[in-house]
């Protein structure tokens, strides 16, 4: 065998080993992501009509404009948190019993569809994303390391009341 053939054979072997190693690493990352998603089992919650939202500690909420009222809730399988949801006078309250006050990671995920949103309250490490709303006004009150995000909304008057929190608002033309 000539030297050039040996070099080509060695290079091909190295490339094959590199490809196989990369595939193994990627496969492990994909499996890790799939396992994380399996920890969340969403179920639909029956609620009445509401136009305001109030979140306590450790909620991750996705609020989307739609024609019907819908609330889907999931609790992380590894947590011992019990969500407490109730609607009172047009406000949907999201609390959690047995929540760890030191935890900074969302333990409860909620997906909300509603036709009208007038006010949002968020506290203690909650993460709230609002999408596709068209309204005259929206009031947002957030505190204690809450994260509030807005995507593709058309709001004429937007009012923020914020303590120690992060606000990210993006509109697309």
Secondary structure by P-SEA (a helix, b strand, c coil): ccaaaaaaaaaaaaaaaaaaaaaaaaaaaaaaaaaaaacbbbbbbbbccccbbbbccccbbbbbbccbbbbbbbccccccbbbbbbbcccbbbbbbcccccccccccbbbbbbbccccbbbbccbbbbbbccccccbbbbbbccbbbbbbccccccbbbbbcccbbbbbbbcc
